[in-house]
Amino acid sequence: MSGLMEQIASGIEAKPQRIMLYGVHGVGKSTWASLAPKPIFIQTEDGLGGIDCDKFPLATEFADIIAALSELYSNENRYQTIVIDSLDWLEALIWKEVCKKHNVKNIEDIGYAKGYTFAIDYWRQVLDGLTALRALKGTMTIFLAHAGIERFENPATESYDRYVPKLHKKASAVVQEWCDEVLFATYLVHTKSTKEGFDKKRSQGIGTGERTLYTAERPSHVAKNRLNLPYELGMAWDVLAEYIPTAPKAKPRAKK
């Protein structure tokens, strides 16, 4: 008993962050992640051609993801951030692997929606690999995902639509629980109402292209953070880095 008592720790232990950034199409998620400290991309979709970053070859099988994580674990490397771009395309590779194992063409062909439950085992392999890298190498994780819209059945109110990561609900819940931060990226939009007669109004969306990150949940979107962040942040890596104890500021890339 005395030995266990001697292992009691106190105070705050800063560890590398585990971040999910999801957002609307074209908002600049990959560019944002490329400015994190010394990133390496594990790409599941072919969208990095115009971004100056280090990246593994495009993954076409789930085994490619595990191989990339194994390489980072087994070898000396200079990387401080692992970026998986994107989760929804990784999910497609996981479903493909589930179908292969159970000899079906579509994950829906596995009865009683069990295919999505089987997929969780593969998600946990990815999360376990990233957890091991975090412990051994001190790497930060950034997950990128597209945004989808789901109908939320709130027992306290009427149902309403909200933005969520574009993943199956089971997978999304597991990944969000693992992450320290879930951030929603979008364009700022304001509405303007005009009268049209007969007591009718027409609402028009107005935007300037300004981007923002939302860090806490609201009826319109899913989000969370463990850094006591302001509800709204400018969409620049250095803005978030100010709040991360373990994140050095990334140096600007030299222009070619």
N, C-alpha and C positions, 0 to 999 in steps of 0.2 A: 504493500500500500504506500509506503514512504517513497518508493521509486516513482510511482505514478504521480504522487503529489509534487515531486520535484520537477515534473514536466509541464506543470500548469503555466500557461503563458498569459501575459497581459499586454494591453496596449493595442495599437493599430498596426496590422501587418499589411504593408502595401505589396500587392501582387500585380503582374501584368493583366491588363484589362481584356475582357472577352466581349466584343462589341458586335451587334448586328445592326447594319444600316440597310433599311429597305426604303424604297421610294418609287415615285412615278417615273414613267419612261423618259429617258434623256435628261434627267436632273443632274447627272455628273457623279454618280456613285463611285465608279471605277477611278476617275481622276482624283476624287477626294481621298480614296484609300491609297492611291499611289504616292501621296505626300506624307503618309505615316512614316515613322522611323524605319529605314532599311527594310522595305517590304519585299516579299516574294509571293507571287500570285500562283495559286493552283486554279487554273482556268477550266471551267466546264462549258463555257460558251465562248464563241469566237468574237470578242468585242474589244480586244486590247491593242489592235493594230496601230492606232493613233496615239498610244500612250507610251511614254518612255519608262519602262519598268522591267524588272527581272521576272521571268515567268517560266513555269514548266510547260512542256508541250500540251496541247489541248487534250484533255481527258475524254476518252470515248467509252471507257468501261469503268465500273466502280473500282476495279483492281488498280487502275491508274492513280486514283486518289490515295489509296492505301500505300502504293509504292512511293508516291511523292512524300507522304508523311514519314515513311520509313527512311527515306534518303536523308531527310532533314534531321531525323533522330540519330542516325548512325554516323553521320559525317560532320566534321567541323564546318561551320558556315558562319557568315557574317550577318545573317538576317535577324532582325528584331521583331518583325511583324509577319504573320502568315495571313494572307488574304484568300478566301475562297470566293470565287466570282463565277457563277452565282449559285445560291442555294436551290433555287427552283430547277435549274438545270442539273444540279447534283441529285436532286430528288428523282429526276427522270432516269438517271443512271442507276440509282438504287432500285427503282421499280423494274428496270430492265433486268437487274440481277435477281430480284425476287421471282420474276417470270421465268428466268432461265432455270432457277433451282427447282421450281414447282412445275416446270414443263407446260406453261400456259402462254398464250399470246398477249394477254392483257391482264393487268393486276386485278381488274374487276372480275375476271374469270375464277378467281379463288373465292369460294363461297363465304357468305356471312361477313364480308368486308375484312376477312382475316389477312388479306394481302397487305393492307396498310399497317396492321399490327406486326406482321413479319418484317416490314420495312424498318421498323424502329430498331431492330437489332443492328442493322447496317448503319443507321444514324449514330448509334452508340459506339460503334467501332471508330467512326470519325471523331466523335467527341472525346473518346478515350485516348486516341492518338494525339489530339491537340492538348489534352490535359497532361499527358506525359511530356510533350515538348515544352509546355509551360513550366513544368516542374524542373526539367533537366536543363533546358536552354534559356529559360526566362523569356519566352516569346509571347507577344501579344497576338490575339486573334481578331480578325475582322471578317465577318460574314457579310456578303452583299446579297440582296434579294430584291426582286421586283415587288411592287405593291398590287394587291388585289382588293376587291370589295366584297365583303360578306354581310349577310343579314344577321344581326346580333339579337338574340332572343333574351332581352333583359327582363328578369322576373319582376323588377321594381317599376318598369315603365313599359310603354309600347315598344315594339321592335323597331330597330332602325339600322341603316347601313353604316359601315365604318371601314376604313382602310386597315388592312392586315398584311403581313408577309404572304406572298403567293405560294403557300405550301399547304399540304393536307393538314387538317386540324391536329391530328395526333403528333405528326412530326413538328409542327410549329410550336406546340406546347412544350415538347421536350427541349428543343433548341432554345426557345425563349427562357426557359427555366435555367438552362446552363449559362446563358449570357448574363453579364453584369449590366450591360446597357442594350436597350432596344430603341433605336432612333428612327424617326420617320422623316424622310426628306421630301420636300415638295416645293412648288412655286407659290409665292404669296398671291392670293387672289382676293379682290374685294368685289362686292356686288353693288350695283346701282339700280334703283327701282324708278321706273317712270310710269306715269298714269296714262292709260290708253282709252279712257272713256268707259261709260257704263260701270263705274266703280271697279274697274280692273286695273291691275298693275303688271308690268313686265319687268323681270329682273335680268340684268346683264352682268356677266362676269368680266372684271377688268383686272389685268395684271401687267406688271412691268418687266417680268422675267427674273425678279429677285427671288433667290432661293433661301430656304430656311430649314432648320432641323427642329423637330419637336421631341422633347425628352421625357415627357410624362403623358400618361393616358388621358384621353378625353373621349367623349362620345363619337368623335369623328375618326379616331385612330387609336391603335395599340402602340404603347411606348412605355419605357421604364428606365430608371437609372439608379445607381448606387453611389453617385458622386455629388449628390445635392446640387445638381445642375439647374440653371435657370430653365424655365419652361421652354423658351425659344432661344436658339443659338444661330448665329450666322454660319453658313455652310462653307467653312474653311477648316482644314485640319488643325491649324495652330490655335484656332478659337477653342476647340474642344481640348487640345493638349494642355492648355492652361489649367485645367481642372484635374488632370491625370497625374498623380504623384510619380508614377514610374515611367512617364513618356517624355523623353527629351524632344525638343523641337526639331523637326526635320529640316535639313538644310535645303535651300532652293536648288533645283537641278540646273546644272550649267547649260546654257543655250548653245545649240550646235550651229 
